[in-house]
Amino acid sequence: MIPRNATALVLAATAMLAAVVPLRAADESPAAKPVKEVADRRLPVTTPAGSGELALYLSRDWSRPLPGVTRAVIVIHGRLRNADVYRASAEKALAAAGEADQPTILVVPQFLSETDAETHHLPAGTLRWGTTGWEGGGDARGPAPISAFAGLDAILAKLADRALFPDLTTIVVAGHSGGGQVVQRYAILGQGEAAPIAAGVAVRYVVANPSSYAYFSPDRPDGEGGFAPFAGAASCPKFDRWKYGMADLPSYAGAATPAAVEQAYLGRDVTYLLGTADTDPNHPALDKSCMAEAQGPYRLARGEAYIRYLRGRHPDGFRQRLLLVQGVGHDGDRMLTSACGLAALFDRPGCVPSIP
């Protein structure tokens, strides 16, 4: 017979375990784990909100002039913040394009989390976000509330410096998966391209296999190839909030209006890079929130629907392009090194744009 007080202790312990296990399970999601490797370079980022240092990889030393460099390719990692993996893919793409020894600089920023900073004992000045807020340009949690988009602004400002890059002609801002979400939203709200464009440098955005997009109206795919006001709005009240829509834009946007940012987006050089096999509605990294589900069942469908949506809203002024990577699913390495990936990043031939 178990003593009464012992029984009470067992019950209390069981209750505590039941409460703790779900929390641990949530904390052990892949995105919550610290990164294995932290990028070795730092870029100062200063805004009215404060200053910090953005971690990044560089293929060349940009602390001194780099005459002859004509192209910069910025590659943004996915939700795991594994910039080292994306750097390797960018280097493979560079080699596949036949430009390994050519005048190109690769820039791979890393939007670290607080867990990363604690695990790797990073200096207090290192910029760090939550595990996902950076995907929509959210503010850092330290050392100052600096938008992830301000980090991209700082990279573009560096590349626009003609004293460092006198021969630069093209900047490509590319991202896959979570990085694709960053690039698509930055192409909408980003303020950093003004400096390179003023310096005569063209800027292109490559959006590869993101889980979701930012819509400019409450319309969503109706399941029949068209668009209509979202029928599930009552049960999914956040479906049209940023980063899925134009309500509650981040502080980075300032006083920008949805109409103004839509016009800015239409004027930007955007390439959508979609894998034709990225069709798993249960993919472990797919955004399955009701806000994302309102855009379609899986990434390929969401991407093709979004381009139809934009073309329907702007039939006479839509110049963005879609490149389909045949037979490839949610694989950043294969996407970037495919013929269409090389066309998007390096203007290589061998990929025909598609019309959804």
N, C-alpha and C positions, 0 to 999 in steps of 0.2 A: 504494500500500500504506500503511495506517494504522499508525503506530508503536504498539508494544505498550502503552506508557504512555498514549498518547492513547486507545486502545481501552478501557483500564481506566477512564480518566476519564469517557468516554462512558457506560459501563455503570453507573458509580457515580452519575452525574447522573440517568440514567434511573430507577435504583432510588429515588433521593431524590424524584424527581417523582411516581413511582407511590405513594410513601408520603404525600406532601403533598396531592395532588389530592383523595383521598377526605375528608381532614380539612377542606379548604377547602370542598368541596361541602356537608359537614355544617354548617360554620360559616355558610354563606350561606343557610340556611333562612330563610324570612320572619320567624320569631319571633326569630332570632338577630340580625337587623339592628336598629340603633338606631332609636328612634322619631323621627319628623320634628319633633314638637312636644312640649314638656314643659309640663304644667299650671302655671299661674301662681300658685297659692295653696299654702300649707303649713298642715298641722295637726300640732301636737306630739302625739306618742304616747309615753307613758311606761308601762313595765311593770317587773316585778322584774328582767327581763333587761337593761334599759337604756332609753335614749331615742333617738328619731329623729323626723324630720319626714316626714309623708306628703304627697306631691304630690296636688293635686286642683283641679278647676274648681268654681266656685260661680256661681250666677246672681244671688245677692244677697250683700251684705256682712254676714256673720254676726258681725262683731266688735262690733256694736252691736245693741240690741234690735230685733226685727222683729215688732211687734204686727200682728195681722191675718193673718199667714201661718198657714194651717191644714193644709197638706200639704207634706211633703218627699219627693222622689223621688230615690233614690240609684241611679245607673245605672253598672254595672261593665262595662268594656271586655272584648274578647276577647283571645286569646292574643298578638295583635300589640301589645298595650298602647297602642293608638291611642285614647286617651281623647278626643282632639279630635274624632274621627269620631263617637264615641258621644255626646259633648256635642251635636253638631249634630243627631243623630237625636233626642235627648231634647228639644231645643228645637222640632224639627218636630212631635213628638208633642204637646208642650204647646200649640203653636199649633193643631194639628188638633183637640185636645180643647176648643178655645175658651177656654183658660186662660192665654194668653200674658200677659194683663194681670191675672190673678187671683192670689190669695195663695198661691203655690207657690214653693218653693225647690228648685232642681236641684243635686244634689251628684254630681260625677263623679270618683271617686278614680282614681289612676294608680299601678299597681304596677310601678314602674320596675325595669329590670335594671342590672347592673353596667356593661354595654355602654352603656346610655343615660347613666349617670352620667359615664362616661369621655368619651363623645362630646360631651356638652353641658357638660362641666366643672362639674358640680353640686357644691355645698358638701358637705363630708364628712358632715354631719348628715342628708343626704337619704336616706330609706329606699330600699333597692334589694335586689331578689331575684335568683334565677336567671331563666331565660326562662320556666319553667313552674311552679316549686314553689309559687308564690303561689296557684295554682288550688285547691290542697288545704289552704290555710292554713299553708303551710310558713314557716319562719323566714327573716327577711331575712339577707342576707350582710353587711350593714353598715347603719348603724354599730353595730348591736347585733342579736342574734338574736331579733327581734320578729316574731311571727306576723302574716301578712297579716290574719288574723281580728281581731287586736288593733287593727289600723287601722280596721276596721269598727266595733269596739267604741267607739273614740274618736269616730267620727262620730256614732254613736247617742247617746253621752253628751253631745256638744255639742248635739244636737237636743233632748235631754231637759231641757236647762237652761231652766226656766220664766222666768228673768230675761231670757233672749234670745228665747224662743219662747213667750210666754204663752198663745197661742191655738192652738197646734199640736194637731191631733187624729189625724193619720195619717202614718205613715212607710211608704214602699214601697221595698223593697230589690230591685232588678231587675238581671238580667244576661243577656246573650246569648252563646251559644257558650262560650268559655272563661270568660266572666263568669257564664254560667249554671251552670257547674261550681262556681264560687266560691259563688254564692248557695245552691245545693242543699246543699253541704257546710256552709256557715255556718248554714243553717237547722237542721242537725243538731247542730252543736257550739257555735254562737255563744252567747256569754254577754252580749252587749251589749243585748239587748232588755229586760232586767230594768229598766233605768233608765227608758226611755220608758213602759213599761207601768205602772210605779209612779207615773209622773206623769200617767197617764190617757191615754196616746197609744197607739193601735193600731198594730201592726207587721205588714206583709204582705211575703211573699217571692214574687218572680216569677222562675221558672226557665225560660228560653227556649232551646230547641234546643241543649242541651249534648251533648257526645259521650258522656258516661257519667254514672253515678249511683253513690252509695254504698249498697250493699246491707247488710241487717242480718243476713243468714245466708248460708251457702255455697250456697244455692239460686240457680239461674239459669234463664232460659227454656229449655224442653226442645224447642222447635221445633214443638210441637203445641198451643200455647196455654196450656200449664201450666208448672210449675216443678219442678225436681228438683235434687239435689246435682250440681254441675258435673262432667260426665263427663271434661272435659279437665284436671282439677286436677293430675294428675301431670306433664303437659307445660307447665303454666302455673301454677307454684307461687305467683305473686304475685296471682292473680286475686281473692283475698279480703282483700288488704292494703289499708289506706287509701291512696289515695282511692277505691278500688273496693269495699272492704268494711270490716269493723270490726277487723281485726287491725292491730296496730302503729299505733294512733291517734297523732296528732301531739302534741308536748309541750303545746300549747295546751289539750288536752282534760283535762289533769291526771289525776285518779283516776276520771274518768267511765267507766262501764261501758256496753257495747253496749245492754243492756236499758234503762238509764236514758236514754241519748240517743235511742233509738227512741221511747220514750214522750214525751220532750220534743218530738221532731219531729212526732209525730202531733197534738200540741196546738197546733202553730203554723199560722198562716194561710198556706198555700202554694198558689200558682197555677202550673200547668205550661202554658206557651205553646209549642205545637208547630206548625211549618209542615207542611202535608200533602204538600208537594213536597220536603221535606228527606229524600230517599230514595236518594241516591247513595252506594253502598257504597264508591266510590273517590274521594269528595270529598277534595281535597288537605288540608283542615284537619280531616278526621275522624280521631279516634283509632283507629288500626288495630292497636293492641297486642292480644295475646291476652286481656288482662284486660278490655278494652273489647269485643272481638269476642264474648266470652262473654255479653254483654248483648243482642246482636242485630246484624244486618247494617248498619244505618244509624240515623240519629238518631231518625226518627219511630218506627221499630220499637222502639228502645231505650226511648224515653220512654213509649210506650203499654204496653210490657211492665212497666216499673217501677211504673206506677200499678196495673196488674192485680195485681202482686206485693204491693203494700201493701194493696190492698183485700182480697186473699185472706188476708192475715195478720190483718187487723183489719176484718172484715166489718161489725161493729156500731159502730165508732168512727171510721170514715174520713170526714173532712169536707173534704179538700183537693179542688181542682177542676182539670179539664183544659179548656183552651180551644184549639181547633184553628183555625189560620189557613189558610183554604182557598187552594190554589194558590200558596203562597209556600214557597220553599226556604230555603237557608241565607243569609238576608239580614236582618241586624239592623235596618236602617232600615225595611224593609217590615214586619217583625214588630212593631216598637214603634209604628209609625204606623197599623197596621191597626185595624179596629173592635175586634177582640179585644185587641189591644195597648192601646188606649185604655181598654177596660173593665178590664184588669188594673191599669193605672197610675193611672187617674183615675176609675174607677167609671162610665164612660160606657155608655149602653145600646147595643144593637145586636149583642151576641154571646151566643150560647146555649152554656152549658157542655156538654161531651160526656162520654159514658161509654164508655171503651174496652172 
